[in-house]
Each structure stands twice: as structure tokens, then as C-alpha cells.
Amino acid sequence: MTRPWTFPIALDPRTGALVSQISRAIAGDIRRGRLQPGASLPGSRTLAATLGVHRNTVLAAYRELEAEGWIETGSRSTRVAADLPSAPVRGVASRRGTAFPLEPFAPPPNSPLPPKGTISLGGGFPDGRLVPTDLLARALRRALKAKVAPLDYGDPQGDLRFRTALGVMLGEMRGLAVEPSEIVVTAGSQQALDLIGRALIRPGDVVAVEDPGYPRAWATLRAAGAKLAPLPVDGEGLVVEALEILLDQSPIRALYTTPHHQYPTMATLSAPRRMRLLDLARKHRFAVIEDDYDFEFHYEGRPVLPLASSDTAGCVIYVGTLSKVLAPGLRLGFLAAPSAFTETITAHRSVTDYMGNQAFERAVAELMEDGLLQRHVRKMRRVYEERRAVLVEEVGKRLGTRLAFDLPTGGMSLWAKAEGLSLPRWAERCRKEEVLFHWGAAFDFHRRPIPFLRLGFAALNPTELREAVRRMAAALP
Ligand SMILES: Cc1ncc(COP(=O)(O)O)c(C=O)c1O
């Protein structure tokens, strides 16, 4: 149980004895639930100093509270009684409603954490156990100890050293020619999307999205006022012909797309569609928001370069993240776009949360300058490629007659079609077998129960993957 930092009680010497003012205030706080059963109270000396009263006044108040059963005093500590004389009433601490009207807002459902013992194939997350925490901790320590410590207010666009390192990475790995001025650092791609929404979208603007697709992006774009237009996806990624039909009907402000590994199908947008898409964006003057969340994890041949690398007209807003290459909890992402747009985005960032965490930005910049992040990515690519092979082999062996899928050329998950199988029933039986996966409606724009499921392989080691598939097979309806 932690001690309160200080223990403010408003005392008024004009309104009666201090002893009873103190004891009534503490009893009131216990009744309201502000002080929980078992919580530590400050020692009499400390509380007397905080309140500016004599220690005997506090001791007398504590004696009164003890006699009434509110608190227990031991030789070394004073605590709120574990068994209170009356149950706490609903007070400020537990009030749910507001006195002012609320705007309704419904984000996509969050997947609750799986119960302990459950193996989760949900999400395409990196393996948290393999995050290079020692390297990060050392780099962070150096950043904090640097002569110019990054603990003051800094640049809302993001630390220059980090933006420079990102620019080098984007140039060397992803074929983009961007200056640090054309990059804004964000708290993950999610904040990048939020800022893009603020800077780009006016209420009612049409934004085209992929279906199936990424509900978190849909929610953010909707929150900015966009009217979303879902477009189909096939084995070559977004069906660009459907975009052309949409453009015949109405202008669009933007398209949100995941061309490298379409989320969630993992299809890569084909070369002819890329060219056509960029032509359309130029002609119809809409922004292409390219979410390239896991560029590094491509296993078959060379990764296809981002759309942004062929954009000569300034149509593409490129969004990236370190959530997959390092860890999602760091909340480090970025966007790259023409500087006219990054200036606007920076202005929006400065009024949103002012700036990011410069200490972490510098620490990661150092890892990039020293080639350590690149080494980590190479290692993780080998690890995840092996895990992909294990999952594919196990699923083929145990579930091959029920699931049809293409080998994912990249990414962290497998997208499979369920053949002649009730997914809701299977998912429910899997829950009892303590294995979890995401399926169907979670990715469909209209939340229809489409017969597909997604199995994330990156976060589980081969033993865990084999056990997960064994449980899934045991739970087959
Ligand atoms: C399509 C897509 N975009 C972006 C992200 C990464 O989000 P963030 O950078 O906000 O952690 C994910 C992570 O799951 C994703 O699936």
C-alpha cells in the first residue's frame, strides 16, 4: 500500500475544534472511498507538519478515529481499518455520470486481454520477450546524461537527430528521398493518422478505405469527420477499378491503404495497380495515406518499395511505425510528406500534446546511427520467418482440410479461409481449449461474419505455436 504524497485537509480555525475537523475529514474520506480499507495514513508528526498544527492535535484526532473503528494504529503505522464500521458510500471517487452532456463516441471494440494460460494468435505483434531492452536502456541512459539533456520542451516536429536517422533509413531501405523537414515524429502510426485527420479532413469528406481492413484507422478517420467508402480487396491488394468507379460518383479527399502487406489479407498491391492508383491520385487530387506498418518483415524475395517512393507529384502521405521493429509500447511512429503538409501537421501536433518523448527519440536515433536497430531487425526477420514456417507446417498438418491459405510473403500473421466450418462455434470451443484467434467480423467494414481468420505467428515461439494449433485442432466442431 503506498502512502499519499501529502495529505491535504482544509482546516478552518474559526469553525470549531481542530481535532474534530481532522477526524471528520478523514472519516469522510474513508466513507467516500477516497481512502480505501488498509490504506496507510501519514505518521502523526508528518501530518502535523503538513497541516501546521501541533502533533498532539493529530494524535487526539487519530485516537477519536480509532475509538470509532475507522482506523487501526500499530506501533509503526496507522492504517484505515480493514473492516469498516459502515460500507463506503458512492462518492466522488466512484461517480460514473457527468453533469454535462457527452457526445457519443464508439471506437472499435478492444480485444480484452486473454485469460492467463490462453495462447493468443490474435494480433500481428512482435515478441515482447525479444525486445532489445538492454540496448535500449543503455541508449536511453546516454540520452538522459547527454550535455544537452532532452528533458526540456523541444521541437514538436520531433527530435532532429531522430528525424535525420529516419530519413537515412527511408532512403537506404525504402527508396524514399526525404529530408528531415519532411518527417514528423508521432506517437505511433495511430497518432499520425489522427493528426492527418485533423489537418486534412473536413466533416463529410469522403475517404476511401480497404474492406476488409484496419478498424483502428477507420475509427480515427471517422472521428475526424470523414464519411468512409469501403473498397474491395483481392489477391493483388486493393481493387483499384472499384476506386475508379467511386471517383466517377463522387470526389474523395483521401484513400487510406496498406499496399505492402494489405491488412489483414497480407496481399501486396500489384505493380499495374500501383501505377494506376498514383495516376488517379494526381488526376483527382486526393491524398493517398500509405500505412506501411511492417515494411521490414518481408520473407520472399525483395520487398516491394512503398508507393511513396514513386510519388513525384506529392500525393502520398507515408506513415510508418517502430511498433513492429522494436515494441508497440514505445509509441514511436512517423509520417513523411511534402514539407507544406508536415508544417501543418507539426502545428496540429503542437496543440495536441505539444511534442513527443525526446529522450526515447534520441535513444532510438543512436541505435539507428550505430546500426544496432538494423541488426535487431535482421535477427527478428530470421526468427519470424522460422515461426511463419512452423505455423504454416502445423496448420497444414492439423487443419489443412479446414483452412485454405496462401503463404504470407511478409508480415506477422497468416490469413486463412475457413472451409465448411462455423467460425463462431469454433472460436467459442477454442476459448474453452485456451487458444484465441481473431476472425471474420473483426476486419469486415460492415461487421459481417466473413469466413476468414487471422493467425499471428510472430509473438509465439515454435513450441507455443505447435501447442496453439494442437488446441485449435482439438476444438474443431
Ligand atoms: C494496419 C496497421 N497499421 C499500424 C499499426 C501500428 O500501429 P501503431 O504504430 O499505432 O502502434 C498496426 C499494428 O497493429 C497495424 O496493424
The ligand as a MOL file (V3000), in Angstrom:
LIG
                    3D

  0  0  0     0  0            999 V3000
M  V30 BEGIN CTAB
M  V30 COUNTS 16 16 0 0 0
M  V30 BEGIN ATOM
M  V30 1 C -2.5010 -1.7520 -40.2120 0
M  V30 2 C -1.6900 -1.3040 -39.0260 0
M  V30 3 N -1.1750 -0.0700 -39.0220 0
M  V30 4 C -0.4300 0.3700 -37.9970 0
M  V30 5 C -0.1620 -0.4360 -36.9170 0
M  V30 6 C 0.7240 0.0730 -35.8210 0
M  V30 7 O 0.1070 0.9640 -35.0270 0
M  V30 8 P 0.9390 1.8740 -34.0130 0
M  V30 9 O 2.1210 2.4100 -34.7650 0
M  V30 10 O -0.0100 2.9440 -33.6450 0
M  V30 11 O 1.3590 1.0110 -32.8660 0
M  V30 12 C -0.6830 -1.7040 -36.8450 0
M  V30 13 C -0.4390 -2.5320 -35.6470 0
M  V30 14 O -1.0690 -3.4750 -35.3330 0
M  V30 15 C -1.4580 -2.1580 -37.9360 0
M  V30 16 O -1.9490 -3.3960 -37.9230 0
M  V30 END ATOM
M  V30 BEGIN BOND
M  V30 1 1 1 2
M  V30 2 1 2 3
M  V30 3 2 2 15
M  V30 4 2 3 4
M  V30 5 1 4 5
M  V30 6 1 5 6
M  V30 7 2 5 12
M  V30 8 1 6 7
M  V30 9 1 7 8
M  V30 10 2 8 9
M  V30 11 1 8 10
M  V30 12 1 8 11
M  V30 13 1 12 13
M  V30 14 1 12 15
M  V30 15 2 13 14
M  V30 16 1 15 16
M  V30 END BOND
M  V30 END CTAB
M  END
